[in-house]
Amino acid sequence: MINTILSLMVMLCLSSCKNNSENVMLIKMHTDYKQKADQILIRYPKRSIEGYMLADAYIECYKEFNIKVPLELALAQAQLETSFGRYNANNPYNIRSKKHGYNLFKSPNEGILKYYKLLCTDYLSCRTEKQLLLNFVNCSGKRYAESKTYEKTLRGMVAGYKLKFSVYEDSN
């Protein structure tokens, strides 16, 4: 709870929002995203990522690129790539660079933000989530992962998260 409050306070202080209604909208988006992420993450005690980290990256990218990174996709990739950071704490999405192999980040937050920005600039700027789940390639046609079954696995995971979230929303 403290992390969420601090996160929201920082976002508001650094915010370039023009008015209160925009601030209110961003706070609601952050809160909803974090709560949904926490519903899943709570089941994985050995993880390096938290819901507020995903929500912070989501809001930052929304403000910078006007793109909403689907939570179900972000969760599925984090689970598939590193079991939510369990096997690569500061690079929970196993992001690689062309020259150096896996990227090294100073914190999970830094690795998460890099993933969200990469998704916004190289994938979601030219493709929909549905298109990515059929063929996960960037705007240049390069695959995110080498596995030929990557998309099939992601589709199943994303569908499962969407079902869990709809059950949660129906019960409220």
Secondary structure, 3 states (H helix, E strand, C coil): CHHHHHHHHHHHHHCCCCCHHHHHHHHHHHHHHHHHHHHHHCCCCCCCCCHHHHHHHHHHHHHHHCCCCCHHHHHHHHHHHHCCCCCCCCCCCCCEECCCEECCCCCHHHHHHHHHHHHHHHHCCCCCHHHHHHCCECCCCCECCCCCCHHHHHHHHHHHHHHHHHHHHHHC
